[in-house]
Structures are given as structure tokens and as C-alpha cells.
Amino acid sequence: MGGLREEFEEHGFVLLRGAIEQPLLDTLQGAVQPLIAQHTGTGGGVRRHQTVLEPDWIHPSFIDFLNLERTNRAAAEIIGVDDPSQLSACGLALLMGHDEEGILGWHRDFPDSHPESPALWGRSSRFIQTNCALFDDPSLWLVPASHDRPSTAQELETAAPSRDRETDGAMPVGEHSDALMAMPGAANIVLQAGDCLLYNPLNWHAASYLPSRVRATFHGGWRHPDLPYELETMRWALIRIHGSQTRATWGSRWVRTLEGS
């Protein structure tokens, strides 16, 4: 896996093909079915379960996923620590698409106006978000190498119609490509089941949703241990990964600890 840090710093992402091996992938596909059923047909627009490690929803295979050696070692190499157990992981959500044909418009998780953005542009390899697909997922669009600089005027102008992400949603599928390809440098990141994309959340990114397509993509991330209170949009959970044991906390409340099998 040598060279991942350089690739990440240059392009703002690294794609790990087949990071989730088939036996675990099969188990995970079954384990997320109750979550998919819970959110299907609710009329709530974008379907996302923010904290799958909650006691009511957690499954032992989720812990096995969090302890995947390949993804954790890749994150450690990119972030620059010797041992993956030094990393802080930023929760685990499940992305499930949308109740209607539509898009999530172009955005950066830290806009230029965010007070943390200028400092983060200079530390692009110290924090990572991830999308790990349990089923084939062609939803994500991204502008490579847009993570370590201010936005251009053209990017801001292109994103302006969907800047308020709460207004994104219904759009005929035939219009998706036009809206997404209008962004300079846009690329569709097609994930196959088992693939994990490690990316910088300052990249411009967007998504295309089809309710007829089964989507279950784990969304989480890692950060350098020296950044415990920065990265405001990645503070919704803190997890320590160490061997066979994972613990998660929201605020000061410890959530159930599971021992790996």
C-alpha cells in the first residue's frame, strides 16, 4: 500500500477495491436489512442512519468492519501514524439514498467561509472520510484535487443553485448528469460492493439517487489523534479501534462495548 499518502495528498482520495472481503460482505449485507427496512418509504427524503453503533441497531459484524486491517492500515499510512490503534475514528453511519429520483447537490463539508477551512487546507492528509459500499453504488460524484485550496469562482457559481442542501431532492433521472457534470472536473466515483473510498471531505462532491437501486454504504472516517476537537462536521461520534474491541461515545455517554468474535 506504499504511496497512499502521496496519492491522497495529490488527488484528495484513494479507492481501495475489494477492501471488504466476501464472507464479511455477505454478513454485512444481511445485518443492515433491518436498518434499510426502517427507513424505506418514510417520505423523509435522503435516507441516512447516522449512528449504526447504537445499542438498538448494532451488529457484531459492524465491529468486524471497523477493525478491517486493510482500511485501518491505509488510514494510518495516509494520516501518518505508526499504528492504526492511534487513530480516532469518526463514527459510522449508513447511507441509503433517497425516496425519490434526485440529487444531493454540489458542496464541500467545510465551505470556504467555515472558520476551520483555511487551516485545514494545509493539513489535507490528517483527516479522512470514507464511503464503503455493501452493494454496488454509483451514487457519488467528486472533483479530484479540489480538497486543498479555496473554491474557484466557477465552482461556487455552479454549486449555487443547490447550495442549500435541504432543498435538494426530486429531479428526473434524465437531468442528473447535466446537473452533476456541470461542475468543472466532475468525476463519477463508481463503487462496487466491497469497495472503500477514502477521501477528504473538503473535496467538492455530490450524489445521484435512484430509489429503485439498493444502496447501503457505510460512511465514517478517521482523524489524526492531535485533532480531537477540530473538524466540527466530523464530531458526531468518537471511536477507538484497538484489536478486537471497539468503544463508541456520543458526548459523555458510552455505548455498548462489543468483543470481536
NUZADO-199664 format. One line per 3 residues: number of its first residue (from 1); their letters; for each residue x, z, y of C-alpha. Coordinates in pm, 1 decimal, m for minus. Layout:
// NUZADO-199664
NUM = a = X/Z/Y | ...
***
This chain:
// NUZADO-199664
1 = mgg = 0.0/0.0/0.0 | 302.3/m27.1/226.8 | 237.1/m178.7/566.5
4 = lre = m117.8/m47.1/604.9 | m33.6/140.3/925.2 | 112.2/m173.1/1085.2
7 = efe = m188.7/m379.3/975.8 | m429.3/m118.8/1110.6 | m248.5/m89.4/1443.7
10 = ehg = m243.3/m467.7/1487.9 | m594.5/m559.8/1375.9 | m784.3/m232.0/1406.6
13 = fvl = m894.9/m231.0/1042.4 | m781.5/m250.9/679.9 | m1002.7/m375.9/396.7
16 = lrg = m948.2/m217.3/53.2 | m1106.3/m440.0/m209.0 | m1242.8/m260.5/m516.2
19 = aie = m1149.3/84.5/m386.3 | m1436.4/242.9/m582.0 | m1378.6/170.6/m949.1
22 = qpl = m1672.2/61.8/m1162.7 | m1753.3/383.2/m1355.5 | m1780.5/586.0/m1034.1
25 = ldt = m1955.7/299.0/m857.3 | m2222.6/289.4/m1128.8 | m2280.4/664.2/m1092.5
28 = lqg = m2296.4/648.4/m713.3 | m2546.9/363.2/m720.2 | m2781.1/584.5/m920.1
31 = avq = m2708.3/900.0/m722.2 | m2815.7/750.2/m387.7 | m3153.0/624.5/m512.8
34 = pli = m3342.4/941.1/m402.8 | m3197.8/901.1/m52.2 | m3293.6/533.8/m39.3
37 = aqh = m3646.5/617.7/m154.2 | m3673.8/897.9/103.0 | m3601.2/661.2/391.6
40 = tgt = m3769.2/338.6/274.8 | m4085.5/238.7/457.2 | m4072.8/525.2/705.2
43 = ggg = m4101.3/294.0/1005.7 | m3810.8/463.0/1173.4 | m3605.7/152.8/1246.1
46 = vrr = m3241.7/182.9/1143.1 | m3222.3/379.7/818.0 | m2937.0/629.8/806.2
49 = hqt = m2894.5/968.1/639.2 | m2636.2/1146.6/847.5 | m2526.2/1426.9/617.6
52 = vle = m2546.6/1346.8/246.5 | m2347.3/1662.1/168.7 | m2647.8/1879.5/249.3
55 = pdw = m2745.4/2104.7/m44.4 | m3078.2/1923.8/m95.5 | m2911.0/1584.7/m138.8
58 = ihp = m2554.5/1632.9/m254.2 | m2448.5/1494.3/m591.8 | m2119.9/1569.8/m775.4
61 = sfi = m2025.7/1201.3/m756.2 | m2019.4/1226.7/m375.3 | m1733.0/1474.4/m411.1
64 = dfl = m1555.4/1238.3/m650.1 | m1593.6/967.9/m386.5 | m1448.0/1190.3/m114.4
67 = nle = m1149.7/1261.5/m337.7 | m1071.0/896.7/m419.2 | m693.3/879.2/m432.1
70 = rtn = m666.8/520.6/m308.4 | m872.7/567.7/7.5 | m723.8/906.0/93.1
73 = raa = m367.3/785.5/45.9 | m441.5/479.0/259.2 | m583.0/702.8/532.8
76 = aei = m280.2/932.2/513.2 | m42.7/635.3/547.4 | m231.1/494.7/845.9
79 = igv = m267.6/827.2/1025.6 | 88.7/929.9/946.2 | 78.5/1244.3/732.7
82 = ddp = 271.4/1303.5/411.2 | m14.5/1446.0/206.8 | m385.1/1345.7/217.2
85 = sql = m480.4/1713.7/196.7 | m357.6/1747.9/555.9 | m630.4/1514.0/681.4
88 = sac = m956.8/1622.5/836.6 | m1243.3/1404.2/713.1 | m1538.5/1341.4/942.6
91 = gla = m1845.5/1384.4/728.9 | m2030.4/1145.6/502.4 | m2342.2/951.1/599.3
94 = llm = m2534.9/683.2/410.9 | m2619.3/360.4/594.2 | m2927.9/186.9/457.5
97 = ghd = m3012.9/m92.1/700.1 | m3339.6/m142.6/885.3 | m3713.5/m155.6/816.3
100 = eeg = m3734.2/m496.3/986.1 | m3518.9/m804.6/1025.6 | m3296.3/m714.2/1317.3
103 = ilg = m2955.3/m632.7/1454.0 | m2763.0/m337.4/1583.2 | m2614.9/m484.9/1898.8
106 = whr = m2251.5/m508.2/2002.7 | m2100.0/m175.3/2101.6 | m1791.8/44.7/2084.2
109 = dfp = m1841.0/401.5/1966.5 | m1631.6/512.0/2263.5 | m1726.4/291.2/2562.2
112 = dsh = m1472.1/229.9/2837.5 | m1647.0/488.0/3054.2 | m1607.4/764.4/2793.5
115 = pes = m1361.5/1026.9/2921.3 | m1165.3/1023.6/2594.0 | m1122.9/643.3/2578.6
118 = pal = m805.0/592.9/2786.2 | m611.9/848.2/2579.8 | m745.6/710.4/2251.4
121 = wgr = m638.2/352.9/2328.3 | m280.0/471.1/2295.2 | m333.5/652.3/1963.4
124 = ssr = m513.4/388.4/1762.3 | m385.4/491.5/1418.8 | m470.2/861.6/1446.2
127 = fiq = m839.4/828.1/1362.9 | m1032.9/610.5/1118.1 | m1395.2/535.4/1039.5
130 = tnc = m1496.1/387.0/707.9 | m1774.1/180.7/554.1 | m1765.1/189.3/173.0
133 = alf = m2024.2/m35.9/8.9 | m2206.3/76.4/m305.5 | m2386.7/m260.2/m313.5
136 = ddp = m2278.9/m593.1/m162.8 | m2303.2/m550.5/214.0 | m2252.6/m839.4/458.4
139 = slw = m2408.5/m645.4/748.6 | m2104.0/m563.3/960.3 | m1958.7/m777.6/1238.7
142 = lvp = m1640.0/m680.2/1418.8 | m1397.6/m811.6/1681.7 | m1048.6/m766.9/1533.1
145 = ash = m781.6/m617.2/1759.3 | m1033.4/m500.3/2020.1 | m960.3/m134.0/1948.2
148 = drp = m656.0/m54.3/2159.6 | m742.6/m182.2/2506.3 | m1014.7/m181.2/2771.6
151 = sta = m1303.9/m421.4/2721.5 | m1287.9/m764.1/2879.4 | m1546.5/m876.5/3132.4
154 = qel = m1677.3/m1133.3/2882.7 | m1719.8/m869.2/2611.9 | m1914.4/m644.1/2846.1
157 = eta = m2132.3/m932.0/2960.2 | m2205.3/m1039.9/2601.7 | m2291.8/m686.0/2492.4
160 = aps = m2506.5/m605.0/2797.1 | m2843.7/m721.1/2652.4 | m2811.3/m474.0/2364.1
163 = rdr = m2608.1/m202.5/2532.5 | m2891.8/44.7/2482.8 | m2876.7/69.9/2103.8
166 = etd = m3212.0/248.8/2092.1 | m3378.6/m79.4/2194.3 | m3212.7/m284.1/1918.8
169 = gam = m3423.8/m382.5/1625.2 | m3667.2/m656.0/1535.5 | m3522.4/m1005.2/1556.1
172 = pvg = m3595.5/m1307.6/1334.4 | m3311.5/m1358.7/1090.0 | m3252.8/m1709.2/1223.2
175 = ehs = m3145.9/m1560.1/1554.9 | m2897.7/m1311.0/1413.3 | m2596.8/m1542.0/1402.1
178 = dal = m2646.2/m1664.7/1758.5 | m2661.7/m1309.3/1892.4 | m2362.2/m1191.9/1689.8
181 = mam = m2138.6/m1497.4/1719.7 | m2178.9/m1497.7/2097.8 | m1917.2/m1221.6/2115.9
184 = pga = m1565.9/m1369.8/2161.1 | m1359.3/m1328.6/1843.7 | m1650.5/m1202.4/1632.6
187 = ani = m1593.1/m1193.4/1256.5 | m1837.5/m1107.9/977.9 | m1682.6/m844.0/750.1
190 = vlq = m1842.5/m905.6/410.4 | m1808.6/m608.7/175.9 | m1854.5/m643.9/m197.7
193 = agd = m1977.3/m347.4/m399.8 | m1685.5/m104.2/m426.6 | m1500.7/m226.4/m115.9
196 = cll = m1396.9/14.9/159.1 | m1331.6/m89.7/517.3 | m1112.7/148.6/717.3
199 = ynp = m1149.9/70.7/1086.6 | m1100.1/205.7/1435.2 | m1439.6/286.9/1597.3
202 = lnw = m1317.0/156.9/1933.4 | m1338.7/m195.8/1793.8 | m1638.1/m389.2/1918.9
205 = haa = m1880.9/m401.6/1625.8 | m2241.4/m488.3/1543.4 | m2462.5/m531.1/1236.9
208 = syl = m2728.2/m760.2/1092.2 | m3011.3/m608.7/886.4 | m3248.7/m754.1/627.7
211 = psr = m3498.3/m509.7/471.3 | m3507.4/m722.5/155.4 | m3138.6/m651.7/94.2
214 = vra = m3045.6/m329.4/m85.8 | m2792.4/m151.1/131.1 | m2623.3/180.1/57.1
217 = tfh = m2290.6/211.5/237.4 | m2105.5/539.6/278.7 | m1994.9/599.5/636.8
220 = ggw = m1736.5/862.4/719.8 | m1378.7/884.0/833.4 | m1057.6/1078.2/882.3
223 = rhp = m852.3/1200.6/1173.3 | m511.6/1349.0/1232.7 | m506.5/1728.7/1191.5
226 = dlp = m381.5/1760.3/1550.1 | m714.5/1623.5/1679.8 | m965.2/1893.0/1572.9
229 = yel = m1175.9/1895.7/1889.6 | m1136.2/1541.7/2021.8 | m1333.9/1235.9/1911.5
232 = etm = m1675.6/1353.6/2025.7 | m1872.9/1095.9/1826.6 | m1692.1/1190.7/1503.9
235 = rwa = m1754.5/1566.6/1521.8 | m2075.4/1587.5/1321.7 | m1901.6/1736.2/1018.3
238 = lir = m1559.3/1860.6/919.6 | m1439.8/1835.4/561.4 | m1120.0/1945.6/399.4
241 = ihg = m1019.9/1738.2/97.9 | m790.3/1911.8/m147.4 | m761.0/1830.2/m513.9
244 = sqt = m1086.2/1889.0/m698.2 | m1256.2/2094.5/m427.3 | m1428.8/1979.5/m110.3
247 = rat = m1591.9/2202.0/150.4 | m1804.2/2084.6/438.9 | m1923.0/2258.9/751.1
250 = wgs = m2165.7/2183.2/1029.4 | m2088.8/2417.3/1318.8 | m2022.0/2757.8/1168.8
253 = rwv = m2241.7/2711.2/860.7 | m2064.0/2648.4/532.6 | m2242.7/2412.8/298.1
256 = rtl = m2224.4/2447.5/m77.6 | m1880.5/2409.6/m234.1 | m1864.7/2193.3/m543.5
259 = egs = m1589.6/2189.2/m800.4 | m1498.0/1844.7/m929.5 | m1565.9/1783.8/m1295.7
***
